[in-house]
Amino acid sequence: MKRLLLSLALLTNIAVASPHLVTADADTFAPELAQKALSLDIAGAEPFGQQTFAVRDSGHLLGVMVPGKGLLRADMNACFIGWSRDGESLTNLVPTIGFNRFDGEACEDVKGVGVISSPGDREVKIAVIYTATTLVETSLVAVVLAYDPQSRSLLVDNALSQRVNNASIDSVPKIRRFYAAHPANTATFDSKKYLARITAWCEEGNVDCNDVTLDSRSKLNGKGILLQGKTVNVHCPEVCDFRGYAFENADYTYTFITNDFERWTMNISKGDQVTDSVEGTMR
């Protein structure tokens, strides 16, 4: 009986140790949220009180996410996520509906929030389900967020968000099952000029992969691009050695190449001419 009780206790501890959400007080962040939202041209911002959560793992606070909504450029409602690392003040805002890939959609409400990643995953993935409207329809739109433990930052996983919405998946449990059935390996290229997330959707160990997504953003102007591409390998077909990734965008090619897996080079080329080249790290 003692062994049984001990086993149950261990299982209980393991379950608690997985990343999970705990209801948090949105009022703590409301004044700061409204003030910081002005930097996004959002006026009258208010938090979704019932959808504000602390993200915890193994008893540790990863941060507090505060979904907010306000009037964007006096034109339409837009939404964003306030992120607090310490649970006391906001570190930054993460634009969602009304911005970037979700530009042109007006935000109405948050219908659900939930963790979709599994214990042991390098990144904690959180899905937020919004009600959004366009000129022709009202629909549920999913935005998947990724928590990077190294930088302790929260950002939009555009690659996974795109796949989820293309599959018309509109609930947290369904997204969780979709994500479990479509494992992906994400690496982050970091340089002085660009921050790029590269996601390979092939099975782990598959060196030759033709299903890779690039989500790159300029640190200088904030502009981003989302492209599909493939891995770059040498010495094929005898022995394929992985060397990086390549992505096509009309006349331009984006490559990420390494020879020692410590330093990486990102090249942007038009034809045979390299228009930009930066060195960085991949983690």
C-alpha positions in Angstrom: 0.0 0.0 0.0 2.9 2.4 0.9 4.5 1.8 -2.5 1.1 2.4 -4.2 0.7 5.7 -2.4 4.2 6.7 -3.2 3.7 6.0 -6.9 0.5 8.0 -6.9 2.2 10.9 -5.2 5.0 10.8 -7.8 2.5 10.8 -10.6 0.7 13.7 -9.0 3.9 15.7 -8.7 4.8 15.1 -12.3 1.4 16.3 -13.4 1.7 19.5 -11.4 5.2 20.0 -12.7 4.1 20.4 -16.3 3.6 23.9 -17.7 0.1 25.1 -16.7 -1.9 28.3 -16.3 -3.2 29.8 -13.1 -5.8 32.6 -12.9 -4.2 36.0 -12.2 -5.5 39.4 -11.2 -5.8 41.6 -14.3 -6.5 44.7 -12.3 -2.8 44.8 -11.2 -1.7 45.5 -14.7 -4.7 47.6 -16.1 -3.2 51.1 -15.8 0.2 50.1 -17.2 -1.5 48.1 -19.9 -3.4 51.1 -21.1 -0.3 53.3 -21.0 1.9 50.8 -22.9 -0.8 50.2 -25.5 -0.4 53.8 -26.7 2.9 52.7 -28.3 0.9 50.4 -30.5 -1.5 53.3 -31.4 -4.2 51.6 -29.3 -6.4 53.9 -27.2 -8.6 52.9 -24.3 -7.0 49.5 -23.8 -8.4 47.2 -21.2 -7.5 43.7 -20.1 -9.7 40.6 -20.5 -9.9 39.9 -16.8 -11.3 36.4 -17.1 -8.5 35.4 -19.5 -5.4 36.7 -17.5 -3.1 33.9 -16.4 0.2 33.2 -14.7 2.3 30.6 -16.6 3.9 28.3 -14.1 6.2 25.3 -14.4 7.6 23.1 -11.6 6.4 25.7 -9.1 8.3 28.5 -10.8 6.7 31.6 -12.4 7.5 31.9 -16.0 5.4 35.0 -16.4 1.9 36.5 -16.5 0.0 36.9 -19.8 -2.6 39.7 -19.9 -4.7 39.7 -23.0 -5.9 43.2 -23.8 -8.1 45.0 -26.3 -8.5 48.6 -27.5 -9.2 50.9 -30.4 -6.4 50.8 -33.0 -5.8 54.2 -34.7 -9.4 55.2 -33.9 -10.4 52.7 -36.6 -11.1 49.2 -35.3 -10.6 47.1 -32.2 -7.3 45.3 -32.0 -5.9 42.8 -29.4 -2.5 42.1 -27.9 -0.9 40.2 -25.0 0.8 42.0 -22.1 3.7 39.9 -20.8 5.1 40.3 -17.3 8.2 38.3 -16.4 8.1 39.0 -12.7 4.3 39.1 -12.2 4.4 42.7 -11.1 5.1 45.0 -14.1 4.7 44.5 -17.8 7.9 43.6 -19.8 6.4 44.2 -23.2 3.3 43.9 -25.4 2.8 41.2 -28.1 0.5 42.4 -30.9 -2.0 39.8 -32.1 -5.3 40.4 -33.9 -5.1 43.6 -36.0 -1.4 43.3 -36.6 1.1 41.6 -38.9 -0.4 38.2 -40.1 -3.7 39.2 -38.6 -3.8 42.7 -40.1 -7.3 43.7 -41.4 -9.1 41.7 -38.8 -11.0 43.4 -35.9 -10.7 41.8 -32.5 -13.9 41.2 -30.6 -13.3 38.8 -27.7 -11.0 36.1 -26.2 -12.9 32.7 -26.2 -10.2 30.5 -24.7 -6.6 30.2 -23.6 -4.6 27.0 -22.9 -1.2 25.3 -23.0 -0.8 23.0 -26.0 2.8 21.8 -25.6 3.9 18.8 -23.6 6.1 18.5 -20.5 9.7 18.4 -21.6 9.2 20.5 -24.8 11.9 23.2 -25.1 9.3 25.9 -25.7 6.0 26.3 -23.9 3.3 26.8 -26.5 0.0 28.6 -25.5 -3.0 28.9 -27.8 -5.3 31.9 -27.6 -8.6 31.7 -29.4 -10.1 35.0 -30.5 -13.4 36.0 -32.1 -12.4 38.3 -35.0 -14.3 40.0 -37.8 -13.6 41.1 -41.3 -15.8 42.9 -43.8 -17.5 39.6 -44.7 -17.5 37.3 -41.7 -17.0 36.7 -38.0 -14.9 33.7 -37.1 -12.7 32.1 -34.5 -9.0 32.8 -35.0 -6.2 31.0 -33.2 -2.9 32.7 -32.2 -0.2 30.4 -30.9 2.3 31.9 -28.5 5.8 30.5 -27.7 7.7 31.1 -24.5 11.5 30.9 -25.0 13.1 29.8 -21.7 16.5 31.2 -22.7 15.3 34.8 -23.3 12.2 34.4 -21.0 10.3 36.1 -23.8 6.8 35.5 -25.3 6.2 35.8 -29.0 3.8 34.8 -31.7 4.6 31.5 -33.4 3.5 32.6 -36.8 4.4 29.3 -38.5 2.2 27.2 -36.2 -0.6 29.8 -36.0 -0.8 29.7 -39.8 -1.0 25.9 -39.9 -3.7 25.8 -37.3 -5.8 28.4 -39.0 -5.4 26.8 -42.4 -6.8 23.6 -40.9 -9.7 25.6 -39.4 -9.0 24.4 -35.9 -10.8 26.6 -33.4 -10.5 25.2 -29.9 -7.6 24.6 -27.5 -8.1 20.8 -27.1 -8.2 20.4 -30.9 -5.0 22.5 -31.3 -3.3 20.5 -28.6 -4.1 17.3 -30.5 -3.1 18.8 -33.8 0.3 19.9 -32.4 0.9 16.5 -30.8 0.2 14.9 -34.2 2.5 17.3 -36.1 5.7 17.5 -34.2 8.1 20.3 -35.2 11.6 21.3 -34.4 12.2 25.0 -34.1 15.5 26.7 -34.0 16.2 30.5 -33.6 18.8 32.4 -35.5 19.9 35.5 -33.7 22.0 38.3 -35.2 22.5 42.1 -34.9 20.0 42.7 -37.7 17.5 39.8 -37.8 15.8 37.4 -35.5 14.5 34.3 -37.3 12.6 31.3 -36.2 13.1 28.2 -38.4 10.7 25.3 -38.0 11.2 21.9 -39.6 7.9 19.9 -39.8 9.5 16.6 -40.8 10.0 13.8 -38.4 13.0 14.2 -36.1 16.1 12.6 -37.6 15.0 13.3 -41.2 18.0 15.3 -42.6 16.4 15.9 -46.0 13.3 18.0 -45.2 11.2 19.9 -47.8 8.8 21.3 -45.3 10.5 24.1 -43.4 9.1 27.5 -42.4 11.0 30.7 -41.9 9.6 33.4 -39.7 12.1 36.2 -39.9 11.8 39.7 -38.5 14.1 42.7 -38.8 15.4 44.2 -35.6 15.8 47.5 -37.3 12.3 48.2 -38.6 10.2 45.3 -37.2 9.1 44.1 -40.6 8.7 40.3 -41.0 8.4 37.6 -43.6 7.0 34.1 -43.5 8.4 31.7 -46.1 8.4 28.0 -46.9 11.6 26.2 -47.8 13.8 23.2 -47.3 17.1 22.0 -45.7 20.4 22.3 -47.4 22.5 19.2 -47.5 25.8 18.2 -49.1 27.4 14.9 -50.2 24.0 13.5 -51.2 22.8 10.9 -52.1 25.6 8.8 -50.6 25.7 10.5 -47.2 23.6 13.6 -46.7 25.3 16.0 -44.4 23.1 18.8 -43.1 24.4 22.3 -43.6 21.4 24.7 -43.2 18.2 25.9 -44.8 17.1 27.7 -48.0 13.9 29.7 -48.7 12.6 31.3 -51.9 10.7 34.6 -52.1 10.1 35.6 -55.7 13.5 36.8 -57.0 15.1 36.5 -53.6 16.7 33.6 -51.8 17.3 33.4 -48.0 19.9 30.9 -46.9 21.2 30.0 -43.4 24.4 28.1 -43.7 27.0 26.7 -41.2 30.2 24.7 -41.4 30.8 24.1 -37.7 27.2 24.5 -36.1 28.6 27.3 -33.9 28.5 30.2 -36.3 25.8 30.6 -38.9 25.6 33.0 -41.9 22.4 34.4 -43.2 22.5 35.5 -46.9 19.8 37.3 -48.8 20.5 37.0 -52.5 18.9 38.2 -55.7 20.1 35.9 -58.5 23.9 35.6 -58.1 24.2 38.8 -56.1 24.2 38.8 -52.3 22.3 41.8 -51.1 22.7 41.3 -47.4 24.8 39.0 -45.2 25.0 38.7 -41.4 26.5 36.3 -39.0 24.7 35.0 -35.9 24.0 32.0 -33.7 21.4 29.3 -33.9 19.8 27.9 -30.7 
